[in-house]
Structures are given as C-alpha cells and as structure tokens.
Amino acid sequence: MRLVLLSLLILALAVPAVAAVNVPVKDLRLATSAGFTTTVSGSSVTFVKSSEERRLLAFAGTPASDPSGAKAIEVAYRVDLSKGNAPRLAVLAYEKDGGCWYKLSTNPIATGSEAQARLSVAALMQTAFSSDASGQLEWPNVDRVWVGFIFDGPAEGKATVTSARLTDEAAVPTKPISLLPENGGKWGDGHDPAIQTKLEVVPEGPGGAPALKYEFNVPAGKHMYAVPSTPVALEDAEGYKFLRFKFKGEIPQGMRLLVQLTEHGGATYCVELPAQSVADWTEMSLPLADFKLASWGQKDDNGMLDLGRLSTISIGSHGVPVNARLGLIMATDVQLAP
C-alpha cells in the first residue's frame, strides 16, 4: 500500500501544473479620442465631449505574452465626471493579420472613485471595418488591445486607466440586465393559422410599466402554437444564470407555457411549463441550465446556449387544447439575472 501511495505521489509531482492566464496589457497610452477635446497627462486624460453621438475614448497596449485561454479582461480605472452619464467599458483586440474584435459592457461603470471592472472576452464580435481570413479570433495573433469607455451624449471629466490584464477568471455579473427596451419591446406574432390572436404592448405592468398582452383563441383537438417573440440586443451577456420575468395569464388546459431563447443562426433553446392560471403578477425565475435545444430550431454547432449570440426571446404557448377557449399571456420586466 505504501508503495502504491508513493508511486501516485511521484506521478502527481511529475505532472506540471497548468498555469493560470494572467497577462498584463503593457504600455497603456491614449489610442483614440475622436469627438473629444483632450489633455493628456501620463495615463490620464481630461476630456470634453459636446456632441450627442456615441464616441470611444480608449487606451492601447500590448499583451505581455500569449493570452490564449483568457475569459475576461480586468481593468483598474478611475472616471470622474463633471457632466454627462456614466460610460460603458469597451475592449478591442487587434490581430496581426487585420482582424479586430470587440465587446461592450451592458451596464455603466462606477464613477467618482478608483474601481475595477471585468469584461468577458469569451465571445468577442468582429468589427464591421475589419477582415479576418479565419473568421475567428486567434489570441496568439493579437498584438494590440484597446480598453476604454463608450460615452453617449455630452460629457466632461477625467479618465485614468491604471492597469489592464487578461485572465482566465471569468467575468461574474453582479446585477440583472434587462432584455427589453423601456418601451416594452417590439413583439411579433407567430401562431397556427387556426388561432385568432390579439397582440399589444400596454401600460398594465406593475407600476404602470409596459407589458406584453397576448390573447389567443384556440380550437380544441389538435396541436396548436401561439408564440409572440421580440428581438433582444445584448453586448455583454456571459455569466448569467437565470431568465426572469413577471407573468400573469391563462394557459388553456392541454397546452403549456413555452419560453424560447433563439441564437443568431436559428438555434433555439426552450423550457416548457405546465398549464396554469395566474391572476396576479408573479415572478418567474427559470435556470438557464434548464433550457434545452428545441427539435424545431436549427442545429447548433456547439450544442450550448450562447448568451452572447442571443437574438430573440419568445414567451408563448403550445400543445393540444382540451377545449376551445381563450388564452392570455402577459409578461413584463424580462431580464437575465446572476
């Protein structure tokens, strides 16, 4: 027994430890400030932006080594504002062969004090102005990294980027993000031709918030579907664990509540819930791990729900109604939650 334990110990010591990805971005300096009036002092820039359009204030640096395996970039910064709204964090990765890949944070950063923020680099998108022969981000070819701040509207203040590093420590969201705009979304109606429907967005959510209101009159005896959907636009969605929304309505007996998340390319992941009657607004919290690839969607190359590729959400119903009757789905405050 001692000999076996000793052999196992020797083998364990002989296996090299897998090094964590911890690659600093060196020599950070102001890279772009188009649309800003700036004064640069070291790693800090005092800026004035008077225009309404979106603009990027970014610092450029060089990865200290190959950052392959990186899941996030962590940025130490300080932004002080005397005018305007808090910006969002941005990262761009430039490859030697001309490819450029980017990600914007969904939520504004903290301002007024020294802070750190981590932004996922697991699913960067290619910029429209770049070309890449492989069509994929290849970290060994990345020779420049930009980190900076996206400003919408006029702004004045001072920004400093103290450091940035690429790491295999995943970005962990700390608060929910909304999947729908403030107006409640632009819903479309998909249903069986035999169903009569009425779809509208009404100010009938909690506190008068805009809410989907979908009425569908189903015949009995055969499979029916009534599925309203709306586009979503996310720039930083990795790391979330739940889909949450407030719901009330009436799902006809024999049918089920059907919630679908569809990626760009058509792969659809869904959850089905039993028929129910909910008279008052109730929060639904659905683990994203429970969403399964739907047989009626497109194939998915990796067989996994990629939030960074999410294009639409559907909240509807399908099944075989026991009786001909009117169904109702109301939904609001649709969000991803940690």
C-alpha positions as CSV (number, residue, x, y, z in Angstrom):
1,M,0.0,0.0,0.0
2,R,2.8,2.4,0.9
3,L,4.5,1.6,-2.4
4,V,1.3,2.4,-4.3
5,L,0.8,5.7,-2.5
6,L,4.4,6.7,-3.1
7,S,4.1,5.9,-6.8
8,L,0.9,8.1,-7.0
9,L,2.7,10.9,-5.2
10,I,5.6,10.7,-7.7
11,L,3.3,10.8,-10.6
12,A,1.4,13.8,-9.2
13,L,4.6,15.7,-8.7
14,A,5.7,14.8,-12.2
15,V,2.6,16.4,-13.8
16,P,3.3,20.1,-14.5
17,A,0.8,22.5,-13.0
18,V,-1.5,24.3,-15.5
19,A,-0.5,27.9,-15.4
20,A,-3.4,30.4,-14.9
21,V,-3.8,33.0,-17.6
22,N,-2.7,36.3,-16.1
23,V,-1.4,38.5,-18.9
24,P,-0.9,42.2,-18.3
25,V,-1.5,44.7,-21.1
26,K,1.7,46.7,-21.2
27,D,2.4,50.3,-22.1
28,L,-1.1,51.7,-22.0
29,R,-1.5,55.0,-23.7
30,L,-4.3,57.1,-25.3
31,A,-5.2,55.5,-28.6
32,T,-8.3,57.2,-29.8
33,S,-10.3,60.3,-28.8
34,A,-12.1,61.3,-31.9
35,G,-15.0,63.5,-30.9
36,F,-13.3,64.7,-27.7
37,T,-11.2,67.7,-26.8
38,T,-8.5,66.2,-24.6
39,T,-5.5,67.0,-22.5
40,V,-3.2,64.0,-21.7
41,S,-1.1,63.6,-18.6
42,G,0.6,60.2,-18.3
43,S,-2.1,57.6,-18.2
44,S,-4.8,60.1,-17.5
45,V,-6.9,62.2,-19.9
46,T,-9.1,65.2,-19.2
47,F,-11.8,65.4,-21.8
48,V,-14.8,67.4,-23.1
49,K,-17.4,65.9,-25.5
50,S,-20.1,68.2,-26.7
51,S,-21.8,66.0,-29.3
52,E,-24.7,63.6,-28.9
53,E,-23.4,60.7,-30.9
54,R,-21.6,57.7,-29.4
55,R,-17.9,58.0,-29.1
56,L,-15.0,55.9,-27.7
57,L,-12.2,57.1,-25.5
58,A,-9.6,54.3,-25.5
59,F,-6.2,53.4,-24.3
60,A,-4.0,50.9,-26.2
61,G,-1.4,48.4,-25.0
62,T,0.4,45.2,-25.9
63,P,-0.2,41.8,-24.3
64,A,2.9,40.8,-22.3
65,S,2.6,37.2,-23.5
66,D,0.2,34.9,-25.4
67,P,-3.3,35.4,-23.7
68,S,-4.8,32.2,-25.1
69,G,-7.4,30.8,-22.6
70,A,-8.4,34.3,-21.4
71,K,-12.0,34.6,-20.3
72,A,-12.1,38.2,-19.3
73,I,-10.2,41.4,-19.2
74,E,-9.9,43.2,-15.8
75,V,-9.4,46.9,-15.9
76,A,-8.3,49.2,-13.0
77,Y,-9.5,52.7,-13.7
78,R,-11.0,55.9,-12.4
79,V,-13.5,58.1,-14.2
80,D,-14.6,61.4,-12.7
81,L,-17.5,63.3,-14.4
82,S,-18.5,66.9,-14.1
83,K,-21.1,66.5,-16.8
84,G,-22.8,63.6,-18.6
85,N,-23.8,60.0,-17.9
86,A,-21.5,57.2,-16.7
87,P,-19.9,55.4,-19.7
88,R,-19.7,51.7,-20.5
89,L,-16.5,49.7,-20.6
90,A,-15.2,48.6,-24.0
91,V,-12.4,46.2,-25.2
92,L,-11.0,45.7,-28.7
93,A,-8.5,43.0,-29.7
94,Y,-6.4,43.6,-32.9
95,E,-4.8,40.7,-34.7
96,K,-1.6,41.0,-36.8
97,D,-3.5,39.9,-40.0
98,G,-6.1,42.7,-39.7
99,G,-8.9,41.1,-37.7
100,C,-10.4,43.3,-35.0
101,W,-12.8,42.0,-32.3
102,Y,-14.8,43.9,-29.7
103,K,-17.1,43.8,-26.7
104,L,-19.1,46.5,-24.9
105,S,-20.3,46.1,-21.3
106,T,-24.1,46.2,-20.9
107,N,-24.1,48.2,-17.7
108,P,-22.5,51.6,-17.0
109,I,-19.3,51.6,-14.9
110,A,-18.9,53.0,-11.4
111,T,-17.6,56.6,-11.4
112,G,-16.1,59.0,-8.8
113,S,-13.5,56.7,-7.2
114,E,-10.8,54.1,-8.1
115,A,-12.5,50.9,-9.2
116,Q,-12.0,47.7,-11.1
117,A,-14.3,46.2,-13.7
118,R,-14.1,42.8,-15.5
119,L,-15.5,42.3,-19.0
120,S,-15.9,38.9,-20.7
121,V,-13.8,38.2,-23.8
122,A,-15.3,34.8,-24.3
123,A,-17.4,35.8,-27.3
124,L,-15.9,38.9,-28.9
125,M,-17.6,40.1,-32.1
126,Q,-15.7,41.1,-35.3
127,T,-15.9,44.8,-36.2
128,A,-17.5,45.7,-39.5
129,F,-14.4,47.6,-40.6
130,S,-12.0,44.6,-40.3
131,S,-11.4,41.5,-42.3
132,D,-10.1,38.1,-41.0
133,A,-9.1,35.1,-43.1
134,S,-10.0,32.6,-40.4
135,G,-13.2,34.3,-39.3
136,Q,-12.3,33.6,-35.7
137,L,-10.4,35.4,-33.0
138,E,-6.9,33.8,-32.6
139,W,-5.3,35.1,-29.4
140,P,-1.7,34.1,-30.3
141,N,-2.0,36.6,-33.2
142,V,-3.3,39.5,-31.0
143,D,-0.7,42.2,-30.8
144,R,-2.7,45.2,-29.6
145,V,-5.5,45.5,-27.1
146,W,-7.6,48.7,-26.5
147,V,-9.6,49.3,-23.3
148,G,-11.7,52.3,-22.9
149,F,-15.0,53.9,-22.3
150,I,-18.1,54.4,-24.6
151,F,-19.9,57.7,-24.0
152,D,-23.4,58.6,-25.2
153,G,-24.2,62.2,-25.2
154,P,-22.2,65.2,-24.0
155,A,-19.7,64.6,-21.2
156,E,-16.9,66.2,-19.4
157,G,-14.4,64.8,-16.9
158,K,-11.2,62.9,-16.4
159,A,-10.4,59.3,-17.1
160,T,-7.5,57.2,-16.0
161,V,-6.6,53.6,-16.8
162,T,-4.2,52.3,-14.2
163,S,-3.8,48.7,-15.5
164,A,-5.4,46.0,-17.5
165,R,-4.9,42.3,-17.6
166,L,-6.3,39.3,-19.5
167,T,-7.3,36.5,-17.2
168,D,-8.9,33.1,-17.1
169,E,-11.1,34.2,-14.2
170,A,-14.5,34.6,-15.7
171,A,-16.4,37.9,-15.5
172,V,-19.2,37.4,-12.9
173,P,-22.2,39.7,-13.3
174,T,-23.4,41.3,-10.1
175,K,-26.9,42.6,-11.1
176,P,-29.6,41.7,-13.6
177,I,-29.8,43.2,-17.0
178,S,-33.0,43.9,-19.0
179,L,-33.6,42.1,-22.2
180,L,-36.2,44.6,-23.5
181,P,-36.1,48.4,-24.1
182,E,-38.0,50.8,-21.9
183,N,-41.0,50.7,-24.3
184,G,-41.5,47.0,-23.6
185,G,-40.1,45.6,-26.8
186,K,-41.3,45.2,-30.4
187,W,-43.2,41.9,-30.3
188,G,-44.1,39.9,-33.4
189,D,-46.8,37.2,-33.5
190,G,-46.3,33.6,-34.7
191,H,-49.2,31.2,-34.4
192,D,-51.1,28.4,-36.1
193,P,-53.5,29.7,-38.8
194,A,-56.5,28.3,-37.0
195,I,-55.9,30.6,-34.0
196,Q,-57.2,34.1,-33.6
197,T,-54.8,36.4,-31.8
198,K,-54.5,39.9,-30.5
199,L,-51.1,41.3,-29.5
200,E,-50.3,44.6,-28.0
201,V,-47.9,46.3,-25.5
202,V,-49.9,48.0,-22.8
203,P,-49.1,50.1,-19.7
204,E,-50.6,47.5,-17.4
205,G,-47.5,46.0,-15.8
206,P,-46.6,46.7,-12.1
207,G,-46.5,50.4,-11.5
208,G,-47.8,51.1,-15.0
209,A,-44.8,49.5,-16.7
210,P,-45.2,48.5,-20.4
211,A,-46.2,44.8,-20.7
212,L,-46.9,42.3,-23.4
213,K,-50.5,41.4,-23.6
214,Y,-51.3,38.5,-25.9
215,E,-54.8,37.0,-26.3
216,F,-55.2,33.8,-28.4
217,N,-58.4,31.9,-29.1
218,V,-57.6,28.2,-29.7
219,P,-59.8,25.4,-31.2
220,A,-59.7,22.0,-29.5
221,G,-58.4,18.7,-30.6
222,K,-55.1,19.2,-32.3
223,H,-51.7,20.7,-31.7
224,M,-51.7,24.5,-31.6
225,Y,-49.0,27.1,-31.1
226,A,-49.2,30.8,-30.3
227,V,-45.8,32.3,-29.8
228,P,-45.1,36.0,-29.6
229,S,-41.4,37.0,-29.8
230,T,-39.2,40.1,-29.7
231,P,-35.6,40.9,-30.7
232,V,-33.1,41.4,-27.9
233,A,-29.8,43.3,-28.2
234,L,-27.0,42.3,-25.8
235,E,-23.4,43.3,-25.9
236,D,-22.2,41.5,-22.7
237,A,-24.3,38.6,-21.5
238,E,-21.9,35.9,-20.3
239,G,-22.2,34.6,-16.8
240,Y,-25.9,35.0,-16.1
241,K,-27.7,32.0,-14.6
242,F,-31.4,32.8,-14.7
243,L,-34.1,34.2,-17.0
244,R,-36.6,36.2,-15.0
245,F,-39.8,37.9,-15.9
246,K,-43.1,38.9,-14.4
247,F,-46.1,36.9,-15.7
248,K,-49.8,36.6,-15.4
249,G,-52.4,34.9,-17.7
250,E,-54.4,31.8,-18.5
251,I,-52.9,28.9,-20.4
252,P,-55.6,26.6,-21.8
253,Q,-55.7,23.1,-20.4
254,G,-53.7,20.7,-22.6
255,M,-51.2,23.5,-23.6
256,R,-48.0,24.5,-21.9
257,L,-46.2,27.8,-21.3
258,L,-43.3,27.8,-23.8
259,V,-40.3,30.1,-23.3
260,Q,-37.7,30.2,-26.0
261,L,-34.3,31.8,-26.5
262,T,-33.0,31.8,-30.0
263,E,-29.4,32.5,-31.1
264,H,-28.3,34.2,-34.3
265,G,-28.3,31.4,-36.8
266,G,-31.6,29.9,-35.6
267,A,-30.6,27.5,-32.8
268,T,-33.5,27.6,-30.3
269,Y,-33.4,26.6,-26.6
270,C,-36.6,26.2,-24.7
271,V,-38.3,25.5,-21.4
272,E,-41.9,24.2,-21.1
273,L,-44.0,24.8,-18.0
274,P,-47.4,23.2,-17.1
275,A,-50.6,25.0,-17.9
276,Q,-51.6,27.4,-15.3
277,S,-53.9,30.3,-14.3
278,V,-52.1,33.2,-12.7
279,A,-54.4,36.1,-11.8
280,D,-51.7,38.4,-10.2
281,W,-48.3,39.4,-11.4
282,T,-45.9,36.6,-10.4
283,E,-42.1,36.5,-10.9
284,M,-40.9,33.5,-13.0
285,S,-37.3,32.5,-12.4
286,L,-36.0,30.0,-14.9
287,P,-32.5,28.5,-14.6
288,L,-30.7,28.8,-18.0
289,A,-29.3,25.4,-17.4
290,D,-32.8,24.0,-17.8
291,F,-33.1,25.3,-21.4
292,K,-32.7,22.5,-23.9
293,L,-32.1,22.6,-27.7
294,A,-35.5,22.6,-29.4
295,S,-36.1,20.0,-32.2
296,W,-37.9,22.6,-34.3
297,G,-34.9,25.0,-34.5
298,Q,-31.7,24.9,-36.4
299,K,-28.8,22.7,-35.4
300,D,-26.2,24.2,-33.0
301,D,-22.5,23.6,-33.7
302,N,-21.5,23.5,-30.1
303,G,-24.8,22.3,-28.6
304,M,-24.8,25.0,-25.9
305,L,-26.9,28.1,-25.3
306,D,-24.6,31.1,-26.1
307,L,-26.0,34.2,-24.4
308,G,-23.5,36.3,-26.4
309,R,-25.3,35.2,-29.6
310,L,-28.9,35.6,-28.3
311,S,-31.2,37.3,-30.9
312,T,-34.8,36.8,-29.8
313,I,-36.9,35.7,-26.8
314,S,-40.4,34.2,-27.1
315,I,-43.0,33.8,-24.4
316,G,-45.9,31.8,-25.7
317,S,-47.8,28.5,-25.5
318,H,-48.2,25.3,-27.4
319,G,-49.9,21.9,-27.0
320,V,-53.3,20.2,-27.7
321,P,-56.1,22.2,-26.1
322,V,-58.8,20.1,-24.3
323,N,-61.5,22.7,-25.1
324,A,-61.8,25.6,-27.4
325,R,-61.2,28.7,-25.3
326,L,-59.4,32.0,-24.9
327,G,-55.8,32.1,-23.6
328,L,-53.9,35.0,-22.2
329,I,-50.2,35.7,-21.7
330,M,-48.9,38.9,-20.1
331,A,-45.2,39.5,-19.5
332,T,-43.0,42.3,-18.3
333,D,-39.6,43.1,-16.7
334,V,-37.8,40.4,-18.8
335,Q,-34.2,40.2,-17.6
336,L,-31.2,38.0,-17.2
337,A,-30.1,37.6,-13.6
338,P,-26.9,36.3,-11.9
